[in-house]
Amino acid sequence: MKLFDVYPLQPVNIVRGKGCRVWDDKGTEYLDLYGGHAVISIGHSHPHYVEALHEQAQKLCFYSNSVINILQQQLAERLGAVSGYDDYSLFLINSGAEANENALKLASFHTGRKRILSAVKAFHGRTSLAVEATNNPKIVAPVNDNGHVTFLPLNDIEAWREELSKDDVAACIIECIQGVGGIQLATVEFMQALAAECKQHGTVLVCDEIQCGYGRSGKFFAHQHLGIRPDIITVAKGIANGYPMGAVLIAPQFEAVYGRLGTTFGGNHLGCAAALAVLDVIEGEHLVENAAKVGEYIMSRLRELQLPHVTDIRGRGLMIGIELDMPYKDVRNSLLLNEHVFTGCAGTNVLRLLPPLCLSMDEADEFIQKLKNVLINA
């Protein structure tokens, strides 16, 4: 048997990581400015995280959700306190797509409606309704194309207001910072008006914080820059620093009904131990504050330098888009293969930075110099 060939692979075999560094099987060291799609929140192989997993694995890795799991309760209390949502409920699953599936399902149960509004360039996952709410026809199979979703321009409140006025929308789902869409930011004015319109029309507001949440933006959630309080929040990526986990934060007005939601592996003992360790490190090492400080430094320095081929720099915290006047491919490949820096991409010409939240100022300067080296020679 061979692997199903669905991933274009870089010619690098990463075998070890520490902090914001990774090493390949030849011993080459790389600076990681991508964190495996924003998954590595507290740094590779953080000793507290490794010890927490080791200790839990020695006791119990898994039992089903048919019994009490005190670790789940501890995680709900800790996450509520650190995020400012201690009056919400927590449902634990395995991935970001699954989080969005459950969020939209809850919204439909709650409203009795079937229609979803999503943004142009949105990415919400690759499963059934999550992929239907993703604005990329290439990855929507015919069986998923069921006419539930209307795509509208981000920040165009009149377009959203017109659709909401039909009073048939179950949910509006928004990434307050679009990731795959190219680090496009929702504005304060748009999100506050959208929240008010959702409330007026009985529509559920879902903030997809899977990539932009968990401290990455310089606040715990990206929507907290915008002065709103969504009805449902979805998270994954950085929640457990690489252990597969997702979650839905659910406002008090939603009724919990036995059997409506469920999961085999979600919220298992080992995953909860990982997620609790992540919160320990985020709080103990002030990583949300670090993301805000280092991210602003990177963006301000890049703007000052006015590097060739850079047409725009945007983002919040350590979620940064560098727009180029050329396709990103050669630049990203040169950063990886010549300068030994991992970066991401979006669209055709945007470099996407999603480093671990522990990125230091020295590492930021190192990246800036290496990017300069590549762009001057591009």
N, C-alpha and C positions, 0 to 999 in steps of 0.2 A: 504494500500500500504506500501511496505517496500523499503529500499534503495537497489539499484542494487549492489551486493556485489563484487566490483572490487578492493577494497583497503584493504590490510592487516593492521589492526589498532593496534596501541599501546594502552594499557589499561589506558589511561590518557585522561581526559576531560578538555582541557584548556579553561578557561573562561575570563582571564584577562592578559594584558601584559603592561610592562613599560620598555622602553629602551631595554636592553638585557636580561630582566627577564620576565617569564610568570608564572602564577599561575593556578592550577587546581581547580576543584569544591570542593575540600577538604581543600583548603588553602595552599597546598604544593607549595613552590617556586622552580622554575627551572631556571638554566642558559641556555640561548638559543644560542647554537653554530651552529644552522642550519637555522634560520630565515625563516622557511617555504619554503624550496627549494630556498634560496637566494632571496626571495621576499622582506623581511623586510630590507630595505636599511638604513633608518634613525633611526631605533628603533621603538619599539611598542608604539603606542599612543603618538607620539611626539606632544606636545601641539600646536605648530604652524601648523602642519598637521591637527590635529583635528579641530582647529579653522577655517582653510581654507575650509575644507569640510562642516563644520557647516554653515559658512557664505554663501557659494555657494548654499547649499541645501535650504536655506531660500529664495533664489532668483529664481533659476532655476536648476533642475537636468539634464534635457535632452531636446534638440530639434534636429531634424535631420540635416544631412549634406546638406540639400537643402537651407540653409540660412547661412549668415556670422556668424562665431563664432570667435570673437576677441581673446578668450582664446587660441584657436588653433594657431593663428598667434603669440601670445606672447610666447607660448611654443616652436614653431619652432625657433624663434629668440633667446630665452634663451638657448635652447639645442644646437643650432649651435655655439653659442659663447663659452659655457663651454666645448664643446667637440672638438672644432677646426674644425668643418665642417659647417661653416656658408654659404658656397657656395652650399651646398647640399639642396635637398628638403625633406620634411617630410610628410609621409603618416601614419595616426594613425588608429590602429585597436584595437583588444581586447586581444590578446594573442601571445605568442611566436610562436606557430605552425602557426597561421594565418600570422604572420610576415614573416616566411620562405616560406609559400605558395605564398605570394604576391611577395617576392623577386625572387623566381624561375620562377614565371609567367612572371615578368618583363624581366628577363634575356632571356626567350624563345621568347617573343615578340621582344626584341631588336636584337637578333641574328638570329631568324628564325630557331633555332635548338631545338632538343628535349632531348639531352643526358645531364646527370648530373654526375659530379665526386664528391664523398663524401669519408670521411675517415673511415677506420676500427675503430670500437667502437664509431662511431658518434651517437649522439642523436639530432634530429632536430624537434621532435614533433610527434603527433599521428594522424594528419589529412592527407588526400590523398597523395600529393606528399611529404610532410614533413616526413611522416612515411616511405614512400618508400626510402627516403634518410637517414633513421635511420637504423643502422646496427644491427638490432635485429629481425630476422625472426619470432619470437614468437608473435610480435605485428603487423606484416604486414598481413592484410587480403588478400585473393586472388584477390579481386577487386582492391587492391592497388598495386599489384605486376605486374607492367606493363613494366618492362625491361628498364626503363629510366636511372637507376642509376648503376654506377660501383664503387665499394668500393676499395680503395687503402690504403696501409699503410701510416700512418702519418709520415712525415719527410723523406720519400723515394722519392726524387725528380725525379729520373729516371723513376719510375713507372708512375708518373703523367705526366712527359714530353712525354713518349711514347703514352699515351692516348690522350693528347692534340694535338699531331702531326697529328692525324686523321682529325682535323679541323671540327669536328661535335659536339663539346661540347658546350652547351649553358652556363653552369655555373660550377664553382668549389665552393663548400660550405664547410667552415672550421670553427670549434671552435678552436680558438688559445689556449685555455685551455679547454680540454674536461672535462665535468662534470660527466655525467653518465659513461663515458669511464674510469674514475679513476684518474682524475687530471693529464692527459697526456698533456705535453706542446709542442706546435709547436716551432721549432727552428727558429732563425733569418735567418740562411742560407736557410732553406727550404722555408720559407714564402717569402723571397725576390726573390728567384729563381722562385717560383710559380707565384708571381705577374708579373714577367717579361715574363714568358711563356704565361700567360693568355693574356697579352697585345699583344704579338706577334701573337697569334692565334685568336684574336678577341673573346675571352671567358670572360664572366663576373666573377669577383671574389667577392664572397659573404662571409663576415665574420659574423658568427652567434655569437653575443655578448649577447645573451639572459641571460645566466647565468654568464658569465665571465666579462660582461660589467658593465657600470654605476658605475664606481669607485672601483669595487670589487678587481681588480688586483693591485691597487695602482697607476694606471693611469685611465683616464676616460674610455678608451677602452683597452682591453687586447692586441689588435693588435698594439697599439701604443708603446709597448715594442719592436716591431719587425721591425720598420722602414718602414712600408708599408701603403698604402692608398687604401683600397678596393673600388670597384665600388658601392657596396651596403652593408649596415650594418643593421642587425636586432637586435632589443632590446625588452625586456619585463621585467619580474621579478621585479627588483628594481625600475622601472621607476615611479611607483605610490604607492610604499610601501604597497601593498596589494589590492589596487583598481585595478580591471582587466583592463589592458591596454598593448598594444604592439605598436611597431612603426617600420617603415622602413625608413632609411636614404638613399637617392638616389642621385647619382652623376649627374652633369649637363647634361651629354650626353644623358640621357634617356628622351624620349619624353612623356609628359603627354597627354593622350587622354581621352576625356570624355567617361565614361562607362567601360573602361578597368578594373579599380579597383573600389571597392566600399565597403561600410560597413554600417550597420544600426546603431550600437551602438558606433563604434569606434570614438574617439575624442570627446565624449560627454562633456558637460559643467562640470559635477562633476568630471569626470576623469581628465580633463585638470587642474582643480583647484588642485587636488591631485598631479599631476605631477609637477606643478609649485611650490607647497609647498615643494616637495622633492628637487628640485633644489635650492630653498632658503636655506634649511638646509644643503645640501651637500656643498654649497659654504660658507655659513655663519659659519659653524662649521668645515670646512676643513676636511671633512670626507674621501676624496680621499687620502689625505696625512696621515690621521690616519690609514686607511686600510694598506697603505704601511708600516708604522712604526710598528704597532701592529702585522701584519702578519709576518713580518721579525723576530720580537722578538719571536713569538711562534715557528717558524721553527728553529731558531737558538738555543733556549733553549731546544727543544726536541732533536735536534742533540747532544747537549752537554750532556744531561742526559743519552742517550743511553739506553732507557727503554727496558725491556724485551719484546719480541715478535714484536718489531718494526723493519722492514727491510728497509724502505725507507720513507723519508719525502719530499714532493715536492709541488710546487704551487707558486703562486704569490699573494701578498697582503693577503686578507682574503678569499682566495679560496685555501684551503690546503687539501692535501691527505696524510693520514697516513697509509702506507701499513703494514700489519701484516703478520706474519707467520702462521696465523690461521684464520678461518672464522670470519668475523666481528660481527656476530650476538650476541654471548655471551658478547662480550666487549661492544657493543652498548647498549644492554639491561641492563647490569650492570651499565653503566654510567647513563642511564635514571632512572632506578628503585631504585638503591642504592645511587648513587651520585647526582641524580636530575640534569642531564645535557642532553640537546638534542644535538645529532649529527646526521649526515647523513651517507650514505654508497654508495659504488659503486662497481660493480663486486661482488666478493665473499669475498674479504679480505681487502678492503680499507675503512677506516673511512673518511668521507668527511665533512670538516668544511666550513660553509657558514654563519657566524654570521652577525648580523647587523654591518654596517660600523662604528658605534660609540663604538664598543667594547673597553674597557679601558685596560690599562696595568694590573691593579689589577684583572680585570675579566679574563684576559689571564692567569695570575698566578694561579687564582682559578681553571680554567680548567686544567691546566698542573698538578696541585697537584691531582685533582680528577682522571685524566687519569692515573697518576702514581699509585694511590691507586688500581685502577682496574687491571692494567697490572701486578703489582707485585703479585697479588693474582689469576691471570688467570691460 
